[in-house]
Amino acid sequence: MTYQSISINHGDDNPTRSIQAPSSRRHRFIAIFAAGSLLYITSDWLRLRLFSGSSSNLKSSSIKDTSTENPNRIFHDIIPGHQIEDVSISEVPIPTGVNLGSWLSLEDWFYVGENGAVEVASPDDALAASCLPPLHLDASTGPRWNSETDLLEGLANHYDDQINKQYINRTQYFGLGPYGKAIKTIHAFRSNYLDFDTDFSTMASLGIKYVRVPVSWCWTDSHPEEMITVIKPEGDDDNVKVTTEFMSDKDVKEKLTCEDPFYPGVRWPAIPRSFVKQFLRACAKHGIKATLDIHTYPGGTSIGTFSGVWPRYSRFWTHGDVPATDNGEKDVGRDILRNMIMWLENLSKEDPLAFTGLRALSPMNEPAHLAGLYNGPKPIKLDKDTFLPPLPPEMASDYLNELNIAKSVPSTATQVPDGNHLRVLMWLRDAVTEFRESKLPSLGIQLHVNVHESLLPTPLLPKYKDKLKEELDYALYPGALAIFGAWWRATTSPDERTSWAVLDIHHYHAWGDACSGAVEGPPTGRYKCSDEEARNKVLSKCSEWATIYRQTLEKECEPGILLASAEFSASTHHSVRHACNDIATLRTTYEMQLQAAKYAGVELFWWSYQMPYGGAFRNAWSLKHLLYLLGVLPRPDVSNFHCGDHIPPSGEPLDASI
């Protein structure tokens, strides 16, 4: 219901008549009017309380807001054109898992600001991200950026220009250098993005049990706080001068960044291990378990801004995966994973509380995502060479025999085909072996192994003559799932698949023609957002993917295996300008996916918990913002800082890192 002014119809158009009425009549009218107004206000207040009381696991009460905002304004900034009646007061289901995306592994589209949202997957030449609050707000405080390494380099160049303009003497006694200031800016963001106590308390109250945390490969035993040392001479003399010593840029690079081995001179901002311990202890305090997802590797394992090196092309598989070149190069990727496993093993003894907050390790996110588009028959992608080369022929043949010629494989089972994808599957096989041989399974830690259907070229997928056209028409084609099931069967044992080995396949409606929705309808989307009948038919059918996922994997393996889809959202189109943003569609796609996954026994993780600087992306991608729109949470997903639209006043200091 929209809020409108209230007028009283007296039933008389004569403007003089009421003025001439007796005094007693006037008094009675005033009393009736006052009573009616009080009744209206009371009923409206009760109506709002009923709406604010709808929630998920909270039954009759919503999460209370401790801010000074009016707690009844639960639909503040509601999508134009949609009424409060669009949201029923029935319970809203909540996923048990959520991602803490673009925090310890950055993605540009989370930082486009109020007016910058366009594409989830930014095109090659688009500089979408315009901030990294609180210290980098706009062009006056730093660059626009593509990826994490691009941001670090851009910030360092920005501060270098400022230092040169201000004629600051770069010594250890006159402030941090460009890279020191850049690391300070990035750490200020990391340490302020989440309020561990408040956010984890909210998650626990909602019924969220698990968080998946994308992290980069670059970790350090140092901490940004070590960049500044206050030196006070001994003695009680108050007049003794206190000096401050600043870490040199040379030491900052050595201790707080990692040089990419496949891109000389390109540096990654390191994640302090002590900071991760602090995070895990906070998880344990609130009864939440975390999955550490190694989202990025040196050189980038995929193409896109989420690779960490974009706009540079992916080099992980061509330069660093032994035997990619097989010339004695160091096997960087496997070493990184091995070191991570060893660190987690030691954590169980050195910091038992932090280890209590750990649930699982994910060895690689969406490995070689989109490689299938490059490795298919021509004329697919002629502009660039593939970033995923094939295994050497003899090695590929041996690995295929290992996968397909096993005593326990029935003759009717799917066979893993030859192709460039074998390189990724072999790497993941080795990751499973490394984990299996560690202490982590016996300590109750799981391994969540993620694969993506775009790894496989379409011509390689099995053909299903018995499948109905309608099933294939709604992205329910099980070909890629069957190949992954065959690989999973050969890589893990039945006992492992029901205890610590979890297969994870991400699934979104926002890409592809089969399940997408658009404000203008076909051909941009499969359905028009406002066409309720078409929308519900498409979403109901497309949500069956979780059941197809379960059925296909169990056919290749056995019943009861552990399955997850660690990324999903309510987005109906990858372009936010075309995507459905009305509450009815958002709620429908959200709830249908949750219900279907629950029925199929597939664990879901929403992408992502929050994105306060994501502008128009928030409605379908931020769980906090969506739950606000649905009346579960009392506040929208917003920040104290704006992104990309800060107007520096005259005299504002240049150096935002101070």
C-alpha angles and dihedrals in degrees: 000000000000119000114249136173115261124232129183120227108214093193091237127092094193106106093198100050099076090047090057093048119118118266094247091055090051091051092049091050092050091050093049091047092050093048092048092049091050091050091050094048091047094049092046090050090051091049091053092047090053090053094045088050095064113103144136119256090358091077107197101008135061127220107283120236115226094192127099092254118116101268092209093063092086093147098049109150090013115177109280115255096025125102131216087250088071087078118063122211093239119116119287113219117233126208115239090225135050136177123238089212129187094011108100092012112039129222120188101225092065088068106047096112130223096311104029104076113120117124129018089211103045115221119249097266099036120112096198105161115080105172150022105199146243095031101020110053108148146335091308092060102037148325135298108252147199105202145353097278091042089054095049092050092045093050092049091051090047093053091043089058091048092049091051091049092050094044091231113177106236104221131125089262098051106060138286122311125239096280092044090054091045092052090047090054093049094046091048087058094046094049094047102039093086133030098214097203098041098040096042090046089053091048092050091049090052092051097253107150104172138044126195112209118198108212134178123242093246112095132161141194089219126083131218090237087070090067091080122050123184111211119200118179117235119265139063098265107128090202093063109117117243114216131200122216121202126205114249120244089245090060092041090056092046098046106028106031137049123219112227106244091212097044109045112215094019111117135197123210106245124234112228111235089215089059091053090050090052090051093049092049089053089051091052091049091058098039094252124137123212133212113207106215116195093219099174138031133189113290092013123272093224139021121262140064091291090065091081094231101062133165080038115084122253114272103165096097097037099043109023113028109095117245089027090102097359094206098126097279119158113264094235099173097052090044091054092052092045091052091049092053091049091050091052091049090053091045090063088064103031098045112014092174092056090045088055087064092057121095107163150347123232109201099204137359119233094333113216091355110194093013089124089068090059099042099050126097117295139297087045110115107341095167096080138021119252117275090210112067122194123258117259107279097249093047092047091051093050092048093049089053090051091052101041109026102062125135093234096052113103118224091243093056122111116265121223107239127224118259146107090294089075088078091062094042091051091050091051091046088057090048090055090049092050091051093044091055093050129084093249099093090053089049091058098256120140131215114224107199114198125202129170128217091224088071089077125069111234095238090063095058120106117259120236114201092176095058117105117241089237091059092050090044093064100053091265094126104136099200099108091040090055092052091049089047091053090050092047090051091056095042102049137033126241091251092051092049091059098042119031109348110088122180113216125195119174120222132189134175092208096083127059133029098264102073107013126116129202137189090239095041126218136043092021090048136013090243140016114251094232094049099093096183095050092042095052093046093052096043093045091052096042092050088065086080090093090058092047088050092053095043094047095048093046090050089055095040123010139284120286100034119152113256132177140176101203096188129049136133143178093252115128097190136023090229107071092206090063098034123104111257100170115117095236093059094040091052094044096052091042096050097040092055092048094048094047093048092048090052091048095045095242115145113227131205117195117228105247140004095204143351107176092172095046098096114195092004090073099078094067102022108038113075091199092054095044092050088050090054090049092052098250099109122042099220136049122241098267137136136219087243131066123221125228097348103077112133110206112223120225111282097021109150113258096221108075091179092070 
